[in-house]
Amino acid sequence: MTARVVVVHGGPRRGVTWDLVRHLEERMNELGAVEFDYLHLADHDLRSCRGCFTCFVRGEEHYPLDDERSALEERLHAADGVVFATPNYAGGRRRG
């Protein structure tokens, strides 16, 4: 059975962080078959919370924003593992 891993990539580019996750995929596949599903947040329509509390009062099924949240959630719930990858910046210089 092949394990399924979703990578939530938070960076706007496919730079150093992307390279590190690809390396992780290669190393994990040396141990056995692993299917990687890459979810690039910059490529999806995700809207900011408006603080309306509708999801708290009426339930998450009444989520008021028309974006891709539900579809992305399904991908995460279907995975055997999740990797969160985001670049880190310090002092105006990219560190990875």
TISERO-360768 format. One record per residue: residue number from 1; residue in three letters; x, y, z of N, C-alpha, C in turn. Coordinates in Angstrom, 1 decimal, decimal comma. Layout:
BEGIN
{nupa NUM "ALA" {X Y Z} {X Y Z} {X Y Z}}
...
This chain:
BEGIN
{nupa 1 "MET" {0,8 -1,2 0,0} {0,0 0,0 0,0} {0,9 1,2 0,0}}
{nupa 2 "THR" {0,6 2,2 -0,9} {1,3 3,4 -1,0} {0,8 4,5 0,0}}
{nupa 3 "ALA" {1,7 5,0 0,8} {1,3 6,1 1,7} {1,1 7,4 0,9}}
{nupa 4 "ARG" {0,2 8,2 1,3} {-0,1 9,5 0,6} {0,3 10,7 1,5}}
{nupa 5 "VAL" {1,1 11,6 1,1} {1,5 12,7 1,8} {1,1 14,0 1,1}}
{nupa 6 "VAL" {0,5 14,9 1,8} {0,1 16,2 1,2} {1,2 17,2 1,7}}
{nupa 7 "VAL" {1,8 17,9 0,8} {2,7 19,0 1,1} {2,0 20,3 0,9}}
{nupa 8 "VAL" {1,8 21,1 2,0} {1,2 22,4 2,0} {2,4 23,4 1,9}}
{nupa 9 "HIS" {2,6 23,9 0,7} {3,7 24,8 0,4} {3,2 26,2 0,4}}
{nupa 10 "GLY" {3,7 27,0 1,4} {3,2 28,3 1,7} {4,0 29,4 0,9}}
{nupa 11 "GLY" {5,1 29,1 0,3} {5,9 30,1 -0,4} {5,3 30,5 -1,7}}
{nupa 12 "PRO" {5,5 31,7 -2,2} {5,0 32,2 -3,5} {5,8 31,7 -4,7}}
{nupa 13 "ARG" {7,0 31,2 -4,4} {7,9 30,7 -5,5} {8,3 29,2 -5,1}}
{nupa 14 "ARG" {8,9 28,6 -6,1} {9,4 27,3 -5,9} {11,0 27,4 -5,8}}
{nupa 15 "GLY" {11,4 27,9 -4,7} {12,9 28,1 -4,5} {13,5 27,1 -3,5}}
{nupa 16 "VAL" {14,2 27,6 -2,5} {14,9 26,7 -1,6} {14,0 25,8 -0,8}}
{nupa 17 "THR" {12,9 26,3 -0,3} {11,9 25,5 0,4} {11,4 24,4 -0,4}}
{nupa 18 "TRP" {11,0 24,7 -1,7} {10,6 23,7 -2,6} {11,6 22,6 -2,9}}
{nupa 19 "ASP" {12,9 23,0 -3,0} {14,0 22,1 -3,2} {14,1 21,1 -2,0}}
{nupa 20 "LEU" {13,9 21,7 -0,8} {14,0 20,8 0,4} {12,9 19,8 0,4}}
{nupa 21 "VAL" {11,7 20,2 0,1} {10,6 19,3 0,1} {10,8 18,2 -1,0}}
{nupa 22 "ARG" {11,2 18,6 -2,1} {11,5 17,6 -3,2} {12,6 16,6 -2,7}}
{nupa 23 "HIS" {13,6 17,1 -2,0} {14,6 16,2 -1,5} {14,0 15,2 -0,4}}
{nupa 24 "LEU" {13,1 15,7 0,4} {12,4 14,9 1,3} {11,6 13,8 0,6}}
{nupa 25 "GLU" {10,9 14,1 -0,5} {10,2 13,2 -1,3} {11,1 12,1 -1,8}}
{nupa 26 "GLU" {12,2 12,5 -2,3} {13,2 11,5 -2,8} {13,7 10,5 -1,7}}
{nupa 27 "ARG" {14,0 11,1 -0,6} {14,5 10,2 0,5} {13,4 9,3 1,0}}
{nupa 28 "MET" {12,2 9,8 1,1} {11,1 8,9 1,6} {10,8 7,8 0,6}}
{nupa 29 "ASN" {10,9 8,1 -0,7} {10,7 7,1 -1,7} {11,8 6,0 -1,7}}
{nupa 30 "GLU" {12,9 6,3 -1,1} {14,0 5,3 -0,9} {13,6 4,3 0,1}}
{nupa 31 "LEU" {12,7 4,7 1,0} {12,2 3,8 2,1} {11,0 3,0 1,7}}
{nupa 32 "GLY" {10,3 3,4 0,7} {9,1 2,7 0,2} {8,3 3,7 -0,6}}
{nupa 33 "ALA" {7,3 3,2 -1,3} {6,5 4,0 -2,2} {5,6 5,0 -1,4}}
{nupa 34 "VAL" {5,8 6,3 -1,7} {5,1 7,4 -1,1} {4,6 8,3 -2,2}}
{nupa 35 "GLU" {3,3 8,6 -2,2} {2,8 9,5 -3,2} {2,7 10,9 -2,6}}
{nupa 36 "PHE" {3,3 11,8 -3,2} {3,3 13,2 -2,7} {2,3 14,0 -3,5}}
{nupa 37 "ASP" {1,5 14,8 -2,8} {0,5 15,6 -3,4} {0,8 17,1 -3,0}}
{nupa 38 "TYR" {1,2 17,9 -3,9} {1,7 19,3 -3,6} {0,5 20,2 -3,7}}
{nupa 39 "LEU" {0,4 21,0 -2,6} {-0,7 22,0 -2,5} {0,0 23,3 -2,3}}
{nupa 40 "HIS" {0,1 24,1 -3,4} {0,7 25,4 -3,4} {-0,4 26,5 -3,0}}
{nupa 41 "LEU" {-0,3 27,0 -1,8} {-1,3 27,9 -1,4} {-1,5 29,1 -2,3}}
{nupa 42 "ALA" {-0,4 29,6 -2,9} {-0,5 30,7 -3,8} {-1,3 30,4 -5,1}}
{nupa 43 "ASP" {-1,5 29,2 -5,4} {-2,3 28,8 -6,6} {-3,8 28,6 -6,3}}
{nupa 44 "HIS" {-4,2 28,9 -5,1} {-5,6 28,6 -4,7} {-6,3 29,8 -4,2}}
{nupa 45 "ASP" {-7,6 29,8 -4,4} {-8,4 30,9 -3,9} {-8,8 30,7 -2,4}}
{nupa 46 "LEU" {-8,1 31,3 -1,5} {-8,4 31,2 -0,1} {-8,6 32,6 0,4}}
{nupa 47 "ARG" {-9,7 32,8 1,1} {-10,0 34,2 1,6} {-9,8 34,3 3,0}}
{nupa 48 "SER" {-9,6 35,5 3,5} {-9,3 35,7 4,9} {-10,6 35,7 5,7}}
{nupa 49 "CYS" {-10,6 35,2 6,9} {-11,7 35,2 7,8} {-12,2 36,7 8,0}}
{nupa 50 "ARG" {-13,5 36,8 8,0} {-14,1 38,2 8,2} {-14,6 38,3 9,7}}
{nupa 51 "GLY" {-14,4 37,3 10,5} {-14,8 37,5 11,9} {-16,3 37,5 12,1}}
{nupa 52 "CYS" {-17,0 36,9 11,2} {-18,5 37,0 11,4} {-19,1 35,9 12,3}}
{nupa 53 "PHE" {-18,3 34,9 12,7} {-18,6 33,9 13,6} {-19,7 32,9 13,1}}
{nupa 54 "THR" {-20,1 33,0 11,8} {-21,1 32,1 11,3} {-20,7 30,7 11,5}}
{nupa 55 "CYS" {-19,5 30,3 11,2} {-19,0 28,9 11,4} {-19,1 28,5 12,8}}
{nupa 56 "PHE" {-18,9 29,4 13,8} {-19,1 29,0 15,2} {-20,5 28,9 15,6}}
{nupa 57 "VAL" {-21,4 29,8 15,2} {-22,8 29,8 15,6} {-23,6 28,8 14,9}}
{nupa 58 "ARG" {-23,4 28,7 13,5} {-24,3 27,8 12,7} {-23,6 26,5 12,3}}
{nupa 59 "GLY" {-22,3 26,5 12,5} {-21,5 25,3 12,1} {-20,7 25,5 10,9}}
{nupa 60 "GLU" {-19,6 24,7 10,7} {-18,7 24,8 9,6} {-19,4 24,6 8,2}}
{nupa 61 "GLU" {-20,4 23,8 8,2} {-21,1 23,6 6,9} {-21,8 24,9 6,4}}
{nupa 62 "HIS" {-21,8 25,9 7,2} {-22,3 27,2 6,8} {-21,2 28,3 6,6}}
{nupa 63 "TYR" {-20,0 27,8 6,3} {-18,9 28,6 6,0} {-19,3 29,7 5,0}}
{nupa 64 "PRO" {-19,2 31,0 5,2} {-19,8 32,0 4,3} {-18,9 32,4 3,1}}
{nupa 65 "LEU" {-17,7 32,0 3,1} {-16,8 32,5 2,0} {-16,8 31,4 0,9}}
{nupa 66 "ASP" {-16,9 31,9 -0,3} {-16,9 31,1 -1,5} {-15,5 30,9 -2,0}}
{nupa 67 "ASP" {-14,7 30,0 -1,4} {-13,4 29,8 -1,8} {-13,1 28,3 -1,9}}
{nupa 68 "GLU" {-11,8 27,9 -2,0} {-11,5 26,5 -2,2} {-11,2 25,8 -0,9}}
{nupa 69 "ARG" {-11,5 26,3 0,3} {-11,2 25,7 1,6} {-11,7 24,3 1,7}}
{nupa 70 "SER" {-12,9 24,0 1,4} {-13,4 22,7 1,5} {-12,7 21,6 0,7}}
{nupa 71 "ALA" {-12,4 22,0 -0,5} {-11,7 21,0 -1,4} {-10,3 20,8 -0,9}}
{nupa 72 "LEU" {-9,6 21,8 -0,4} {-8,3 21,6 0,2} {-8,3 20,8 1,5}}
{nupa 73 "GLU" {-9,3 21,0 2,3} {-9,5 20,3 3,5} {-9,7 18,8 3,2}}
{nupa 74 "GLU" {-10,4 18,5 2,2} {-10,6 17,1 1,8} {-9,3 16,4 1,4}}
{nupa 75 "ARG" {-8,5 17,1 0,7} {-7,1 16,6 0,3} {-6,3 16,3 1,6}}
{nupa 76 "LEU" {-6,4 17,2 2,6} {-5,6 17,0 3,8} {-6,2 15,8 4,6}}
{nupa 77 "HIS" {-7,5 15,7 4,7} {-8,1 14,6 5,5} {-7,8 13,2 4,8}}
{nupa 78 "ALA" {-7,7 13,2 3,5} {-7,5 11,9 2,8} {-6,0 11,5 2,9}}
{nupa 79 "ALA" {-5,1 12,3 3,4} {-3,7 12,0 3,4} {-3,3 11,2 4,6}}
{nupa 80 "ASP" {-2,3 10,4 4,5} {-1,7 9,7 5,6} {-0,7 10,6 6,4}}
{nupa 81 "GLY" {-0,2 11,6 5,8} {0,7 12,5 6,4} {0,6 13,9 5,8}}
{nupa 82 "VAL" {1,0 14,9 6,5} {1,0 16,3 6,0} {2,3 16,9 6,3}}
{nupa 83 "VAL" {2,9 17,6 5,3} {4,1 18,4 5,5} {3,8 19,8 5,3}}
{nupa 84 "PHE" {4,1 20,7 6,2} {3,9 22,1 6,1} {5,3 22,7 5,8}}
{nupa 85 "ALA" {5,4 23,4 4,6} {6,7 23,9 4,2} {6,5 25,4 3,8}}
{nupa 86 "THR" {7,2 26,3 4,5} {7,1 27,7 4,2} {8,5 28,3 4,3}}
{nupa 87 "PRO" {8,8 29,3 3,5} {10,1 29,9 3,6} {10,2 30,7 4,8}}
{nupa 88 "ASN" {11,5 30,9 5,2} {11,8 31,7 6,4} {12,7 32,8 5,9}}
{nupa 89 "TYR" {12,3 34,0 6,4} {13,1 35,2 6,0} {13,6 35,9 7,2}}
{nupa 90 "ALA" {14,8 36,4 7,2} {15,4 37,1 8,3} {16,3 38,2 7,8}}
{nupa 91 "GLY" {16,1 39,4 8,4} {16,9 40,5 8,0} {16,8 40,9 6,5}}
{nupa 92 "GLY" {15,7 40,6 5,9} {15,6 40,9 4,5} {16,3 40,0 3,5}}
{nupa 93 "ARG" {16,9 38,9 4,1} {17,6 37,9 3,2} {16,9 36,6 3,3}}
{nupa 94 "ARG" {16,7 35,9 2,2} {16,1 34,7 2,2} {17,0 33,6 2,8}}
{nupa 95 "ARG" {16,4 32,8 3,7} {17,2 31,7 4,3} {16,8 30,3 4,0}}
{nupa 96 "GLY" {15,7 30,1 3,2} {15,3 28,8 2,9} {13,9 28,5 2,7}}
